[in-house]
Amino acid sequence: MSAPTIEAVQAELVKVIDPEIRRPITELKMVRSVEVEPDGQVVVGVDLTTAGCPLKDTITKDVTDVVGAMEGVSDVRVDMGVMTEEQRKELRSMLRGGMGEPEIPFSKPDSLTRIYAVTSGKGGVGKSSVTANLAAAMAADGLKVGVVDADIYGFSIPRMLGVELPPTKVDDMIMPPVAKDVKVISIGMFTQDGRPVVWRGPMLHRALQQFLSDVFWGDLDVLLLDLPPGTGDIAISVAQMLPNSEILVVTTPQVAAAEVAQRAGIVAEQTNQRVVGVVENMSWLDQPDGTRVELFGSGGGEQVSAELAKGLGYEVPLLAQVPIEQVLREASDTGTPLVLREEDTPAKQALQSLARSLSHRARGLSGRSLGISPVG
Ligand SMILES: Nc1ncnc2c1ncn2[C@@H]1O[C@H](COP(=O)(O)OP(=O)(O)OP(=O)(O)O)[C@@H](O)[C@H]1O
């Protein structure tokens, strides 16, 4: 059997996708050279974006598998190198679509990415659990999803989605790690040893701006933001930077929690954002004997939805009620959100249908240019 041509090997390498940037390594100009010996031995030279690229092994394996499967190939060797400064600059410029200066792609009027900022009145109501499950469910349904974990007090998204690698950098561009098919960036990835962040408003604003402009998100269908609880500075920064973002309010059924959640939602009136709906989490606990215990009382979700509708002047639906389930907590703790687990539980169903209703919604027009110009 004759050895393949260099062109044939190059064409086959289109199948090797960079796990972070998610484009073929050929398109990213990472393939430096291809050599083919008459006896079928192939040497592929690959240049990584950085010397310590954590995905080196994955790329080596993928190249070996793809080329090794070609007819006439007897052996594959991958010769790893590193891109030059000039090559990295070129790559960065290509990823930014030829534009030099960083800008927030989602804030452009023609952006088609739906943005949901997940907020709550107080901590511990399950805001991060809802965000992580929504992201995983939407990605499993084939959407391109990104998550910004901006919860400075409890950056738990990476753990819940099982993120294993840190972000990498191509010059000043940040490549977000991908877990469960979701691109994730968290404030916890930029703090020392996961220590709590003691930042004031302007620093948070700057961090958020960096997450949105310096991170390479690619084309996203949905961007989810896990905000810190309450009505803090970051909610205002989000509204300024992403005027087309919509708010999802998470509460528990408890009246006290509902009252503070309302306040978090009503901020939308001042920031001109739309509240897309309310999620009531920890609604009840189903007992093995079939009885239901309402551990945190009842009616909080309905209350927030009714009060926000009254205050904002439009319908704010209660989109889901998610029961308390041990498996939901365990799933988050082990890095595989409940929606990706095999067992079918009421909480999983509630989260999955919430994800579908949010991904199939028509996009709101708030903050978007309608492209209307005066006549005559
Ligand atoms: N429906 C549920 N059933 C069982 N456990 C839950 C449920 N929702 C959340 N939890 C658990 O409750 C804890 C708090 O949840 P989570 O971290 O999502 O809250 P949070 O509102 O994001 O809190 P913070 O803002 O402080 O980060 C976690 O251990 C999570 O696994």
Ligand as a Chemical Component Dictionary entry (heavy atoms), coordinates in Angstrom:
data_LIG
# 
_chem_comp.id                   LIG 
_chem_comp.type                 NON-POLYMER 
_chem_comp.pdbx_formal_charge   0 
_chem_comp.three_letter_code    LIG 
# 
loop_
_chem_comp_atom.comp_id 
_chem_comp_atom.atom_id 
_chem_comp_atom.alt_atom_id 
_chem_comp_atom.type_symbol 
_chem_comp_atom.charge 
_chem_comp_atom.model_Cartn_x 
_chem_comp_atom.model_Cartn_y 
_chem_comp_atom.model_Cartn_z 
_chem_comp_atom.pdbx_ordinal 
LIG N1  N1  N 0 -32.767 21.802 44.689 1  
LIG C1  C1  C 0 -31.733 21.480 45.448 2  
LIG N2  N2  N 0 -31.693 20.287 46.127 3  
LIG C2  C2  C 0 -30.637 19.953 46.903 4  
LIG N3  N3  N 0 -29.557 20.730 47.083 5  
LIG C3  C3  C 0 -29.533 21.918 46.449 6  
LIG C4  C4  C 0 -30.599 22.357 45.598 7  
LIG N4  N4  N 0 -30.261 23.563 45.091 8  
LIG C5  C5  C 0 -29.055 23.870 45.599 9  
LIG N5  N5  N 0 -28.609 22.900 46.415 10 
LIG C6  C6  C 0 -27.353 22.877 47.197 11 
LIG O1  O1  O 0 -27.373 24.014 48.047 12 
LIG C7  C7  C 0 -26.088 24.609 48.141 13 
LIG C8  C8  C 0 -26.155 26.078 47.707 14 
LIG O2  O2  O 0 -26.455 26.121 46.336 15 
LIG P1  P1  P 0 -25.736 27.126 45.332 16 
LIG O3  O3  O 0 -24.283 27.198 45.592 17 
LIG O4  O4  O 0 -26.200 26.786 43.979 18 
LIG O5  O5  O 0 -26.409 28.484 45.834 19 
LIG P2  P2  P 0 -26.124 29.982 45.429 20 
LIG O6  O6  O 0 -27.431 30.686 45.509 21 
LIG O7  O7  O 0 -25.394 30.061 44.152 22 
LIG O8  O8  O 0 -25.199 30.459 46.596 23 
LIG P3  P3  P 0 -24.057 31.595 46.558 24 
LIG O9  O9  O 0 -24.657 32.797 45.929 25 
LIG O10 O10 O 0 -23.715 31.759 47.990 26 
LIG O11 O11 O 0 -22.978 31.022 45.712 27 
LIG C9  C9  C 0 -25.167 23.768 47.281 28 
LIG O12 O12 O 0 -24.520 22.837 48.088 29 
LIG C10 C10 C 0 -26.123 23.056 46.312 30 
LIG O13 O13 O 0 -25.628 21.810 45.882 31 
# 
loop_
_chem_comp_bond.comp_id 
_chem_comp_bond.atom_id_1 
_chem_comp_bond.atom_id_2 
_chem_comp_bond.value_order 
_chem_comp_bond.pdbx_ordinal 
LIG N1  C1  SING 1  
LIG C1  N2  SING 2  
LIG C1  C4  DOUB 3  
LIG N2  C2  DOUB 4  
LIG C2  N3  SING 5  
LIG N3  C3  DOUB 6  
LIG C3  C4  SING 7  
LIG C3  N5  SING 8  
LIG C4  N4  SING 9  
LIG N4  C5  DOUB 10 
LIG C5  N5  SING 11 
LIG N5  C6  SING 12 
LIG C6  O1  SING 13 
LIG C6  C10 SING 14 
LIG O1  C7  SING 15 
LIG C7  C8  SING 16 
LIG C7  C9  SING 17 
LIG C8  O2  SING 18 
LIG O2  P1  SING 19 
LIG P1  O3  DOUB 20 
LIG P1  O4  SING 21 
LIG P1  O5  SING 22 
LIG O5  P2  SING 23 
LIG P2  O6  DOUB 24 
LIG P2  O7  SING 25 
LIG P2  O8  SING 26 
LIG O8  P3  SING 27 
LIG P3  O9  DOUB 28 
LIG P3  O10 SING 29 
LIG P3  O11 SING 30 
LIG C9  O12 SING 31 
LIG C9  C10 SING 32 
LIG C10 O13 SING 33 
# 
